Amino acid sequence: MTHPTSSTQTQQTPEFKSFAEFYPYYLGEHSNPVCRVLHYTGSLSALSILIYALWSGQYALLPLALVAGYGQAWIGHFFFEHNKPATFKYPLWSFMGDWVMLKDFFLGRIKQNMPQQ
């Protein structure tokens, strides 16, 4: 089965059997560096809000973590990547992909893991 690396291709979104199979597709959907930066800042903002809300007992802030995380990521997709977020079709794997992509960024592995276009 061939996997498109970008939703701008005319092929349908493929089905995946594992996260390892999904992750190259996920990275291909994040080829724009501004989109990736918005994902990184969104994930870190969401994590910060989550930790603060739990630590301080201000649980009313928890929905703000979702808004901060997904809001920034979706801005990246709609205005810079010009594609539909993979979250809509693959919610769990996309959530995992956000954190693996952030880890790969910190370890300097994004370019080596990015699928060839």
C-alpha positions as CSV (number, residue, x, y, z in Angstrom):
1,M,0.0,0.0,0.0
2,T,1.4,3.4,-0.9
3,H,1.0,6.3,1.5
4,P,0.7,9.8,0.3
5,T,2.9,12.2,2.3
6,S,0.6,15.2,1.9
7,S,-3.1,15.8,1.8
8,T,-2.6,18.1,-1.2
9,Q,-2.1,14.9,-3.3
10,T,-5.2,13.6,-5.0
11,Q,-5.1,10.1,-3.3
12,Q,-7.4,9.3,-0.5
13,T,-6.2,9.3,3.1
14,P,-4.8,5.9,3.7
15,E,-5.6,3.5,6.5
16,F,-2.8,2.6,9.0
17,K,-2.2,-0.5,11.1
18,S,0.3,1.0,13.5
19,F,1.6,4.3,14.8
20,A,5.0,3.5,13.2
21,E,3.2,3.3,9.8
22,F,1.2,6.5,10.6
23,Y,4.1,8.7,11.8
24,P,5.8,9.3,8.3
25,Y,2.3,10.3,7.0
26,Y,1.9,12.6,10.0
27,L,5.2,14.3,9.4
28,G,4.3,14.8,5.7
29,E,1.2,16.6,6.8
30,H,3.5,19.0,8.7
31,S,6.0,19.9,6.1
32,N,5.6,23.6,6.6
33,P,8.1,24.8,9.3
34,V,5.7,27.5,10.6
35,C,3.0,24.9,11.0
36,R,5.4,22.7,13.0
37,V,6.4,25.7,15.2
38,L,2.8,26.4,15.9
39,H,2.4,22.7,16.9
40,Y,5.4,22.9,19.2
41,T,4.2,26.1,20.9
42,G,0.7,24.8,21.1
43,S,1.8,21.6,22.8
44,L,4.1,23.3,25.2
45,S,1.4,25.9,26.0
46,A,-1.2,23.2,26.6
47,L,1.2,21.3,28.8
48,S,2.0,24.4,30.9
49,I,-1.6,25.2,31.4
50,L,-2.4,21.6,32.3
51,I,0.4,21.5,34.9
52,Y,-0.5,24.9,36.3
53,A,-4.3,24.1,36.5
54,L,-3.6,20.8,38.3
55,W,-0.9,22.2,40.6
56,S,-3.0,25.3,41.6
57,G,-6.3,23.5,41.8
58,Q,-7.8,25.9,39.2
59,Y,-9.5,23.2,37.2
60,A,-11.6,25.7,35.3
61,L,-8.4,26.4,33.3
62,L,-8.3,22.8,31.9
63,P,-10.4,23.6,28.8
64,L,-7.9,26.4,28.0
65,A,-5.2,23.8,27.6
66,L,-7.2,22.3,24.7
67,V,-7.8,25.7,23.1
68,A,-4.2,26.6,23.4
69,G,-2.9,23.3,22.0
70,Y,-5.4,22.7,19.2
71,G,-6.0,26.4,18.4
72,Q,-2.3,27.0,17.5
73,A,-2.0,23.7,15.6
74,W,-5.1,24.3,13.6
75,I,-4.0,27.8,12.7
76,G,-0.9,26.2,11.3
77,H,-2.9,23.8,9.2
78,F,-5.4,26.2,7.8
79,F,-3.2,29.2,7.2
80,F,0.3,27.8,6.5
81,E,0.0,24.1,5.7
82,H,-3.3,24.5,3.8
83,N,-4.5,21.0,4.7
84,K,-7.0,19.4,7.1
85,P,-5.5,18.3,10.4
86,A,-5.0,14.6,10.7
87,T,-6.7,14.9,14.1
88,F,-10.1,14.7,12.4
89,K,-9.4,11.2,11.0
90,Y,-6.8,9.9,13.4
91,P,-7.4,11.6,16.8
92,L,-5.3,9.3,19.0
93,W,-2.4,8.8,16.6
94,S,-2.3,12.6,15.8
95,F,-2.2,13.4,19.5
96,M,0.7,11.0,19.9
97,G,2.3,12.4,16.7
98,D,2.3,15.9,18.2
99,W,4.4,14.7,21.2
100,V,6.7,12.5,19.1
101,M,7.3,15.4,16.6
102,L,8.1,17.7,19.5
103,K,10.5,15.1,20.9
104,D,12.1,14.7,17.4
105,F,12.4,18.5,17.2
106,F,14.3,18.7,20.6
107,L,16.5,15.8,19.5
108,G,17.2,17.3,16.1
109,R,15.6,14.5,14.2
110,I,12.8,16.2,12.2
111,K,14.7,16.5,8.9
112,Q,15.9,12.9,9.0
113,N,12.4,11.6,9.8
114,M,10.6,13.8,7.3
115,P,9.4,11.8,4.3
116,Q,10.9,12.6,0.9
117,Q,8.5,14.8,-1.1
